[in-house]
Amino acid sequence: MKRLQVAVGVVKNAEGQVLISLRDTSLHQGGLWEFPGGKIEQGESAKQALARELKEELDITVIAATPLITIKHQYPDLAVQLQVFLVEHFSGIAKSCEGQLFKWVKPADLTDHAFPAANQPIITAAQLPPYYAILDDADESLLLINLQKIVSRGIKLIQLRLKTVSPQTLHSFFEQATPLCRQQGVLLLINSAVNHAAHFAVDGIHLTSRDLMAANKRPTFLPKTSKRVHWVAASCHNRQELLHAQMIGVDFVVLAPVLATKTHPETEPLGWEAFEKLVAQINLPVYALGGLSESALDKAQQAGAQGISAIRAFLDA
């Protein structure tokens, strides 16, 4: 079945709010909220279609649009492919040119609105930052120092991969790390292989590839506790793991290694071409990991990634 090609914009204003509009009840999926955009006409690129649609619908002019995520979805009556862009730079003041209701909402409040099913991964992508730092346990004495370095770089999403740290050291670390991250609006995810991972106040869990493949559904609570999980991420290295992550309903994944790494020199890297092909097969935000620096962000986004994940890149001066 031929897919309807649609360009979609996650339009953010200077306050970081996202613009959403209400679909007319006479349209397909009418009465639901959506991100602005429209059908890509013959001879148009996705970016050209988005710029035209945002001008026609909202009277704003796109200055820059960054690839965010591409979604393929099959409704009972329609197959669609949504090419989604993040639009943070535009001119003009948004107004309703076609009579549709629209409003600006905080990214965290998007889940309070009813969207078409195809839009769910976009809601997740709209809430996630471009960088996902990994704090590892190479030197216990540097845990807090390295965390402070990462936070000072403005990173808002951090995985705590502290698999060999003692429970006593973890408790001491969290006593200082939790208030620091809460104050700075930083989300902390704990690796599922961390000893006593469930005992700590975190925003979610990051599944190792082994724990991912052992799971037959999305974790709802941290192991052995009643703490509800908000974010669920997973480590993936191949198509099977990616598809399983999507099947059980994780929020986002890390795909590695893209390039050769010092930590795993024996592992054959995917390369950007294979990375892009794998990302195109799932409807999930994907972070690229492995031998990458912050400067690789544009390359990663052009290959379909949400952004960059790294250990050392966010610690370097």
N, C-alpha and C positions, 0 to 999 in steps of 0.2 A: 504493500500500500504506500502510495506517495505521501510524504510528510509535508504538512503545511509549515513553511519556514517563517519564523517570527523573530523580530529583533526586540529585545526587552532592555529597559534601562532601570538600574537601581540608582536613582537620583538622590544624592545627599547634599544637604545645604551646609552652611558654615557651622551650624550647631551639631552636625552629625545626624540630623533627622532624615528619614527616608520618605519620599513622596509615594503615596499609593492612591489609587482611584477606584471607584465603584463601577463595575460593569453593568451596563443597561440590562434590564431583565429580558429584553427581546433577543439578546445575543447568546451565543454558546457560552455556557457556564455563567449566565447572567445572574445578577444579584450578589456576586462574590467580589471581594477586593482583588486588585491586581496591581502589578507594576506596569508603568506606562510603556507603550511600544505598539508594534503592529506588524502586519504582514510585509515581508520583503518582496518587493515587486521585481519583475524580470529586468535584469540589467543593473540592479542595485547591489551594492555590497551591504552586509549587515549593518555596518557603521553608518552608511549613507541612509539606509532605511530608518535607523533609529533617530538620526538627526532630523530627518523629514517629519517623522511621527511626533517627536517632542515639540517641534515648532508648530505643527498643525494642532496638536491637542492642548499644549500648555503655553505656547508662545515663548519658549526658552530656546536659546541657541547653544548647542553643544560646543564647548571649547576642546575638551579632551574626553575620550571614552576608553576605558581599560577593560579588556576581556575579563569576565568574572567566572562564568560557568556556562556550559552548554548542556541542555537537557533534552533527552528524547523521551517522549511519553505517548502512551497509547490509551486514549479514552475509548469508551465503547463505540463511539461514532466518529472518532477523528484521531489521526496520528499527527503529532506536532514535534517540531524541533525548535527549541527556544535558544537563541544565541544571546546571552545576557552580558551586559556591560555595566561597569561601575562608572557613573558620571558624577564626579565631584567638582568639576569645573565647567560652569555654564554661565551665560549672561542672560539678563532679563529676569522678570519676576513672574513666577508661575501663576497662571490663571486658567480657568476652565473655558476653552474655546469651543467645546462641543457639548456643553451642558452637563458634563459628568461631574459628580461629587468627587472631590479629592481632598486629601489632608496630609500633613506632615506628622510622622510618628517616630518615636525612638526605636532603634533597631530591636531592642529587647521586647518592645510591645507589639511587634509584628505577629507574634504567636497568639495574640488576643483577637485577631481578625480572621475571618473565614476566607481562604484563598482556594483557587482551583488546585487539584491534586498535583499538577505539574509544577506548581510554584513552590512546593514545600522545600526542595533543596535550595531554591533561591533565597528563601527566608533564612536558612542556615548560613549560606554564604554571605548574606548581607550583614550578619552579626559577627562574622569572623574577621580578624585582622589579617594583614598580608604576611606577618611573621609569626612563627611558632618556635619558640626557643626551647631547647632541651637542657636542663640542669642535671649533669651527671655526677657520679660519686668518685671521680678520679682522686680527689684529695678532700677528705672530710673537713679539714681545717679551713678550706676555702669556700664551703657551701654558702654561707651567708654573704661573704664578700662577692662571690660570683653572682648570686641572686641580685644583690644591690647593683652590680654592674649592668645586668640584663635589664632590670627595671629602669635604671637611669637612661637607658637607650630608648625608652618609650615603648618597649615590648609589652603587649597586653595579654599574651597567651603563653603559658609556660608549662612544660611537662617536667615533673619531678621524677627522673629516672635514677632513683637512689636505692638500687637493688642490694648493695652490700653494706649499707649504713646500719649501725646498731640501733635498736629501738630507743635507747637512751639519747643517742645523738639526734635521732629524728625528732623526739619530743622537744629537745632543747632548740633545734632548728625551727620547728613550727611555732614555738612561743614567740619568736621574733619575726618569722617570715609571714605569718598570717596577718598580723596588723599592718605590716608594710604593704602587702599586696592589696588588702582591702582599701587602704588609704589611696592607693594609686590606681584602683580599678582594674587590677590585674587578675585574670582567671588562672587558677592553678589546677592542673590535672595530675593525678598520681598514677605512675606506671603500675600495672596490675601485678607485677612481679616483686614489688616492694614489700618487705616484711611488715606485717601489721598495717597494710595500706588502708584498711577500713577504719582505723582508729583516728585518723586525722581529718581536720576540717578542710575539705577541698571542694572544688567546683565540678569535679568529674573524674573519670577514670580513663586511662589510656591502655588499651589491651595490647599485650604482646601478640605477635602473630600466632604463637601457640595457643594462647588463651582465646584469641579470636576464633580460631578454627575449632576449638573445643566447645564454643558457645552455640546453642541452637536458637537463642533469642537475645534481644538487646538486654543488657543488665539494667534492671530497674533500681536495685539497691546495691550499695557496696556490700561485699561479701561479709556474712555473719553479723550484719548490723541492720538497723532500720533506717539508715541514712539514705535518702533518695538521691539517685544520680541525676544531675542535670545534663552534663555533657558526656558523651561517650565517643572516644576516638580509638583508632586502631593502627597498628603497623602492618603494612602490606609490602609484598615483594613480587607478586605475580598476579595474573588474571584471576586465578581461583580464589585467592585471598580477597581481592577487590570485590568480586561478585558475592562472596560470602558476607563481607562487611555490609554491602548494600542490602542483602537479603535479611539480615538480622536487625537492620535499622540503626547502624551507628551514624553519628552526625557528620564526621569527617574522618579522613584517613591520611596517613603519611606513606608515600611510595618511595622506596629506596632499594639500592643506591642509584642515583642518577649518574653521578660521576664516581671515579675511583676515590677511595677514602683511606686515610692513614690508619684508622681504627680497624678496618677490615680490608687490607690490601689484597687478600686472596679472593675476594668476591668480585665476580664479573659485573661491571656497571651496566645499567640499562642503556644509557645514552638518551639524548633528548628525543630522537625519533621514536624509539620504543616507548618511552615515557608518554609521549603525546598519544600514541595509538592506544595504550592501556587506559589512559584517562578518558578517552572518547567512548569507552565501552560502559561507563557507569555514570549515574546521576548523583555524584557525591562531590563535595569540595575535597580537593586533594592537595596536600603540601608536598613539594619536592624536597627530598633529603639526600645528602651524600655529596661531599666535596664542593658544596656551594657557599658562596658569600652573599651578603646583602645585595651586592651589585647585580646578582643573577636574577633579581626579581622580575624584571621585564621579560627576560628570556623564558622564565618559568610561566608567567601569565600568558604569554603568546602560545605556549605549549598546552594551555588549558588548566594550569594549576591555580589554586587559590593563592598560593604564595610559597615562601621558602621556610623550611625547618632546618635548624642547625644547632650544633653544640658550641664549637669554638668561634664561629663567625660573630656571635653577639658578645663575645668576651674580648675580642681584639680591639685595640685602640682605634 
